[in-house]
Amino acid sequence: MTHGDDRRTSLDPSTLAVHLGRPEAPGAPVNAAVELSATFRAGGAQTYGRDDNSTWDAFEVALGGLEGGTALVFGSGMAAIAAVLETVAVGGWVVAAGDAYNGTRRFLADAAERGRLAVRSADVADTDATLAMCEEVASAPNRRSSGGMLWLESPTNPLLAIADLPALIDGAHGLGLTVAVDNTFASPLLQSPLEMGADVVVHSVTKLISGHSDVVLGAAVTRSPELIEQLRTRRSLHGAVPGPMETFLALRGLRTLAVRLERSQASAADLAERLMARAGVSGVRYPGLPDHPGHKLAARQMRGFGTMLAFEVSGGAEVAEAVCQSVQLITPGTSLGGVESLIERRARWSGESHLPPALLRLSVGLEHPDDLWWDLDQALVRAQAT
Ligand SMILES: Cc1ncc(COP(=O)(O)O)c(C=O)c1O
């Protein structure tokens, strides 16, 4: 944008999502180019494609502006998560959300098994219990030399639990821990963990930010100059770099995030209400529902309740699978945050055995809510009749 910082700070995030990261010189294209070059002529700022790319820069300016920090784009959400967790020194501790994303838990379990990290899992919806665990970790004899991290996710995937981010961040900082927040489910438009004091935010850009299920990409955002340099080094040394074309598509997706969110979360709220009243359905989890245990907290720390919901069907895992086979419009499949709605029984995955077997996770897309309800209802009728 070309109008100076005074105007920029007063713009709504939905406007910033449209404008940040665009070339500004007279005659420039309105979209950052897809820079398809592995190397650069010597003597300039850019050197080699594993370290620099101007399409990355454009995306990083936009995401960093929305999250309120400096962003680094990675080849996937897991690459960003791995880079952040690798900043904890060997022998350090990580207290992590017990129902965090499966891949994060698998990464931590692997690091624990190899003796790289000591890992504890916590119910992050229980602030006192989580901080008590952090305190135990902070007083461990080897902790001070190796460091420690609290890994938060809110809402969690797939149980949609809400963590009290300001209280947990504050408490963990008081104990000397670094705090990371996976902000994938909320997106930068619905929740700002850095403003609540978090040290670093990660995203699976694959999901809401890209929004069209056509790229795999990740990002980390921080206000700490030391941390950004550590993460940049990790990205280069691990080689977990994003493709310029994927980054271009992610930035194009980010441009429409606000309007996609508006439609999808209105539909998610509508479907959650209808599911609550539907026979054969129980345990509807959507933070926008007044009886969700984290509803008040979510209303305080989020600017909307999101596009994800989960519910259980009576009849067990078989009926839940039958619902996934019976939908005609909603796509049965993993992932989330795309324009098309997706449904899956999460407990079908190894590593998800702690989940209720008949729990279905629904990622609400842009279809008309009446069409989505028609589809869910007919799938429930068919699955529960078999
Ligand atoms: C909350 C959350 N974080 C991180 C990831 C990992 O992202 P990616 O698949 O882009 O590596 C996922 C993927 O589903 C996720 O749901």
The ligand as an SDF file (V2000), in Angstrom:
LIG
                    3D

 16 16  0  0  0  0  0  0  0  0999 V2000
   -4.4160  -27.5080   13.2440 C   0  0  0  0  0  0  0  0  0  0  0  0
   -3.4090  -28.0130   12.2450 C   0  0  0  0  0  0  0  0  0  0  0  0
   -2.1280  -27.6410   12.3620 N   0  0  0  0  0  0  0  0  0  0  0  0
   -1.1950  -28.0700   11.4990 C   0  0  0  0  0  0  0  0  0  0  0  0
   -1.5170  -28.9250   10.4580 C   0  0  0  0  0  0  0  0  0  0  0  0
   -0.4240  -29.4110    9.5290 C   0  0  0  0  0  0  0  0  0  0  0  0
   -0.4420  -28.6760    8.3350 O   0  0  0  0  0  0  0  0  0  0  0  0
    0.0150  -29.2500    6.9070 P   0  0  0  0  0  0  0  0  0  0  0  0
   -0.9150  -30.3680    6.5640 O   0  0  0  0  0  0  0  0  0  0  0  0
   -0.1010  -28.0490    6.0160 O   0  0  0  0  0  0  0  0  0  0  0  0
    1.4180  -29.7270    7.0410 O   0  0  0  0  0  0  0  0  0  0  0  0
   -2.8370  -29.3310   10.2870 C   0  0  0  0  0  0  0  0  0  0  0  0
   -3.2050  -30.2390    9.1870 C   0  0  0  0  0  0  0  0  0  0  0  0
   -4.2950  -30.7680    9.1320 O   0  0  0  0  0  0  0  0  0  0  0  0
   -3.8130  -28.8650   11.2050 C   0  0  0  0  0  0  0  0  0  0  0  0
   -5.1070  -29.2210   11.1100 O   0  0  0  0  0  0  0  0  0  0  0  0
  1  2  1  0
  2  3  1  0
  2 15  2  0
  3  4  2  0
  4  5  1  0
  5  6  1  0
  5 12  2  0
  6  7  1  0
  7  8  1  0
  8  9  2  0
  8 10  1  0
  8 11  1  0
 12 13  1  0
 12 15  1  0
 13 14  2  0
 15 16  1  0
M  END
$$$$
